[in-house]
Amino acid sequence: MKKVLGFEEEIKNILKQYMPFRDFRITTNEGFTVLALARPKRNLFDALATIKHPKPLIIETMQPGNSLDETLPKRIIRALQRNTKLATDNLIIYVEETQVILEGLTTWRFENEAIGRIIWGVKGVQSVCNLMKAKYD
């Protein structure tokens, strides 16, 4: 398992290849890494998905001209933290306005469904696309 610092550096190196430094912000707190991206490219998401995540990664797409509002990602973090029994290490959460896409690998199908239900229950989330896979389906 990568140390968190090395994980963040690896993410920054990938981001620098796809976009200028001013178009992204990376913060780590409360056991999560949050990326705020302006004008992301799909192949960037594919590159980020190849990294082994030692903790959950939330990717928020910023709309042009909007300030960085972290309220929805913070609500998602708090909701997942309240459910400490769920393994969320390899979870990637894409947030665009009120839409959320979940990707990653869970240990079992019911954990996959539980994470999806938790995200649906977060205030401000209007749609969830659960693309997570379970190891033992």
N, C-alpha and C positions, 0 to 999 in steps of 0.2 A: 504494500500500500504506500502510495506517495505521501510524503510529508506535505502539509498544507502549503507551506511557503513555496516549495517546488511546483506544486499544482498551480498556484497563482502565476508564477513566472511562465510556466508552459502555456497557460491561457493567454497571457500578455503577448508572448511571442507569436502565437497563432493570430491574435487580433491585429497585430502590427502588419502582418502580411496582407490582410484584407481591407483594412481601413485606417484612416489617419487617427492619431492619438486623440484628437479633439472629439471624435465621433463615438467614443466609448468611455465608460467609467466602470471600474471594478471595485467592489467593496466586499469585505468579509466581516461578518458579525453574526453572533448568535448561532454559530455552527453552520452557516450557509454562505455561499458565494453568490453575489448578485452582480450581474452584468447589465448595464444599461447601454443599449446600442442605438445609434442613429443610422438609418439607411443600411441595414445588414443585408448581406448576400446569402442566398441559400447554401452555397458551398462552404461558407463560414460555419454554418450550423453543422454540416457534415463533418468538418474538421474538428469542431468542439466535441462532437459525439464520440470521436475516437479516443479521447482522453479518459483514463480510469479516474473516476471522481472519488476522492476520499470523503466528500461530503456533498450534499445536494447543491445543484447549480440552478439558479433562477436567471433566465434571460428575458429582460424586459426591452421591448422595442419602443423607442421614443418617437413620437410624431413630430415632424418638422415644426419648429416654432414653439413647441410645448416645453415647459420646464420639467425637470425630473421629479415626478411625483411617485414616491415609493410606498404610498399607503397600501396599495393592493399587494405588492410583493411582501410587505411587512405583515399584512394580515395572513397571507399564505404561510409565511414562516411561523408565526405564532400558532396557527392551526395545526401544523405538522409537529411542532414541538410539544403540544399538549398530548400528542399520541406517541409517547416514547417507545412503545413496543414495535413500531413499524420501522423496518430497515429502509432508509431513504438514501443510502450512500451513493448509489449510481443513478439517482433521479435527476432528470433535466426537466425544468419547467419553463416553458416559453409563455410570456405574458405580453399580449398586445391589446391595449385598452382594457376591455372587460372579457376578452377571450383568453383561455388557457389551454395549452397543449402539453400533455405529459408524455415523456419518453424515458426509457430506461429499463432496467431489469430488476424485478422483485424476486423474492425467494419462493413465493407461492401465489396462486391466482387470487385467493381471498385478500391477501395483502394489497395486491394490485387494485382490486375493487374498493377496498377500504380507503386507499389514498385518493382514488377518484371521488368517492363520496365526501371525503373531508374537504377537498378542493371545491366541490359543488356547494358546500355549506358556507364558504367564505363570502362575507358581504362584499358586493361589487362584482362578483364573478357571474357572467351571464351565459357563458358556454364553456364546456370542457370537452376536449378531444383526448381520450385516454388511449395512447399508443404504446403503453408499457407492455412488456412481455414478462411472463413468469417462467422461472427455471423449470418448475415441475408442473406442467399442464398436462 
